[in-house]
């Protein structure tokens, strides 16, 4: 198979946009979240994925699934230099034809983050930013420095720069933080917010699931909220991704966004 060929062996009506995938090259970069000595990682046993994973691996694994485009979500490559992963992915896309779109990383609370956001937005395939905001009382389930980071004035100054640059925000958090996310969406109605991993149901008890469902119901009324899952009840998310990728593959009408 041509390394740049699209995987479209199934009928066109079932073509899939993979809205959340990762590439990694552990042989030439640091990925701290994959370190073998990381204590009790949130993700469980990372051994099977602690290896290089590049477009050739992806094409082999996804062969015959009808995937026509992909969106790479930031994967923690050399986190001391957030622009490094964007540069690397952009070079990979020129060589391999994928990913089609990139969600980059930025800590929106960092002074001067505007310059980083502008640099990310200068790469043609960048469509959004992800900063993981998960807060939990259990240390191994916690990724953010504070539970209410998105309410910080400094963080919101960074967030305010996304819409003017045509960037969306990929929101990863737990359900107790969803009301803060709803307030954020109301404060910034022009910024597209994409909910990661369907709200990360960490508490699977009856009470935990009920609270998660209620929080999700409050979020879904937002016009500018997308979902980070596809195939099953995924048309809303697929439409968002089509707008990130470019013209010509929109499934449902969405608010006007920057087109590439």
N, C-alpha and C positions, 0 to 999 in steps of 0.2 A: 504493500500500500504506500502510495505517495505520502510522505510525512506530513504534508499540508492538506491532504484530502479530508473532506468532511465525512462524518460517520452517518450516512443517510440511507442505509440499506433497507429500512422498513418504509412503509408507505408515507408519503409526505404529510398526510393529515395527522400523523402521530409524531411529527418531529418534536424533539425536546430541547429546551434550553436548560443546561445545568447551571442553576443559579448560585451554587456555592461549592466551589472545589478548591483544592490546594495543590501547588507544586512546591517541591523543596529539594535543596541540594546540600545535604549535610556534609558532603565532602569538601565544600569550599566556603561554608558560611556557618554562623552560629544560630541555633534555634533553641534558646534556653528552655522553652516549655517542653522540649523533647529530651532534655538531659536525663540520663539514666539514674542519677542520684537525686532527682527531684522527689521529695517526700510525699507519698499518698496523693498523687495527682487527681484532680477533679475528673479527668477523662478516663480514669481506670488504667488498665495495663496498656502502655504505649509501645511495648516491645515490637509488635507486628508492624507498626508504621514508622519505626525509628530507622529510616533508610531514605536514600534518594528516591524521589518520585517525580518523573518528568513526563512531557507529552507522549513519548513512546509508551511508557507504562500506562498512562491514562487511556490511550487508544486501544491498547491490548485489553485492558479491563472492561472498557465500555463498547467494544466492538459489537455491531449489529443492534445497538440500542436506539439508533436514530437520533443521536445527539448532534445538533447542528451548530450550536454556539455554547460558550462557557463563560462564566464569571468567576474570576479568582478573587477570593476574599483573603485579606492580609493574614499571614501565617507566621509572624514573629521572626522573620529573617533579620539578623543583625539589628536588634531593636535599638541599639545606641545610635543608629543612622536610619531613621524611618524612610528616607528617600532611596536607600539601597535596594529594598525589595521592589520598588516601583521601577527603578532602572533595570534591574535584573529581569523582571517579568516583561518589560517592554522589549528588551533585547531578545528574550525567548520568543515572544510573539512574532517579531520580525523574522526569526529563523524558522519557527515551527508552525506559524499560523494560529497559535493559541497561547494564552487565553484571548478571548475577544474583548473582554472588559475587565477592569481591575477596581477592586475596592481596597484602598490603601489605608495605612495607619497614621494617626496623629493623636498626640495627647493634647486635647483642646484646651487644657488648663495651663499649658506651657506659655510663658511670656514670649511674644514674638511668633506664635504659631501661625500667624497670617502668612508669613513668608514661606513656611513649609507647605501650607495649603495651596498657595499660588504655584509653588514648584510642582506639587503633585498634579494640579489641574493643567499644567503645561504639557503633560504627557497625553497623547490623544486617546488612549484607552482607559484612562482613569475616569470613573463615574461617581465614586463616593468614598466615604471615610468610615472606618470602623474603629471604635475605642471600646473595649470590653468594660462594662460597668457593673458586672455581677458582684453583689455584696451579700455576705452570709456570715452568721455568727460562728459557723464552723470554718476554721482557717483554711482547710483543704478545699472548701467550696467557694472561697472568696478570691476575687481577682482585682477588685478596685480598692483604692486607698481609703475610700469613705463611702457610706451608703447613699449620700445625697450629693454626689459630685455634680450631677446635672443641674442642681439648684445653685451652684456656686456662680457668682457674678463673673469671675475670671474665666471659668469654663464656658459660660454662655457667650462671652465675648468671642471666643474661638468659634463656637457653634454658629454664631450670627454670620460668620464669613462664608458658610457653606453655600447657601442659596445664591448669593451674588456670583459665586464661582461655578454655579450649575452642578453642585455636588449634593448627593444624598447622604444620609447618615444611617449606618447599619447599627441597630440598637440591640445589644445583648445584655440581658439583665434577668432577675427573678421577679415573680409576680408581686412581692411586696413593694417593689420599686415602680410598678406600672402606673400608679397614680401620679408619681413625679414625671413619668414619661408623658402621660396625658397632658399635664400642665405645660410641659416643654413643647408639645405639639401645638397646643393652643397659643403659646407665646410666639411661635415661629411657624405660622400657617403656610408659608411659602417654601418650607424645607421638607422634602420628601424623607420620611423616616421608614426604614425597613426593619421589621422585627425579626431578629435572628432566632433560629432553632425553636420557633413557635413558642417562645416565652420560657423555655428551659424549665420543665416541670421537675424540680429537684425533690419536692415533697410529694410522694405518691400515696399518702394516706387519704382517706375519704375527705377529711377536712381540708387537707392541702389541695386536693384536686378541685374541690368546690370553690375555694378561694381563688385558685388559678383561673377557673372558668369565669368567675364573676369579674376578675380583673381584665381578662381577655375581652369580655363583652363590652366593657367600658372603652377599651381601646379601639374596637373595630368600627366604631362610628366615625373615626377620623378619616376625612377624605384623602389625606396625603399619607396614609399608612399602608405599607406593602408587607408581604409575608416572605419569609425565607424558607419556603418549601415549595415543591412543585409536583406535577404529575397528578396527585390526588388533591382536588379542590385547590389547584394552584394557578388558575388563570390570572388572578389579580397580580400575583408575583411575576408570572411570565410576562405580563404586559409591562410592568415596571422595568424588568430587565431588557425588554426589547427597546424601551426608550433609552436605557443606558448604552446599549450596544449601537443603536443608530436607527435610521429610517428603514422602513420596508417590512417590519415583522411585528407590528402592533396587533394585539388581539382584541383589546378593548380600549375605548377612549380614556385618556389620562390627562392630568393637568399639563400645560405646556412646559417642556423642559428643554435644556440644552441638547441639541442634536449634533452628532459627529458625522 
